Amino acid sequence: MSFFRRPDYESDTTQFINQLKATKPELDAQQRAGRALLWDKQVDRDIWQEYNAGRVAQQPYVYQSKS
């Protein structure tokens, strides 16, 4: 170890997050549970193909009438 070595820098944000995780150890499990509610889902590719096949193409200019 160098005599002139400075201590490793930690930003205020990193210190806040580390302190928050130390005071609330269940926070990681809560974040994983919240992510599972919205993002970690099984995707049925057949249903998505049907959904995409049923889409109607949008006009180049939406507000122009078709007269």
Buried (B, 14 or more C-beta within 10 A) or exposed (E): EEEEEEEEEEEEEEEEEEEEEEEEEEEEEEEEEEEEEEEEEEEEEEEEEEEEEEEEEEEEEEEEEEE
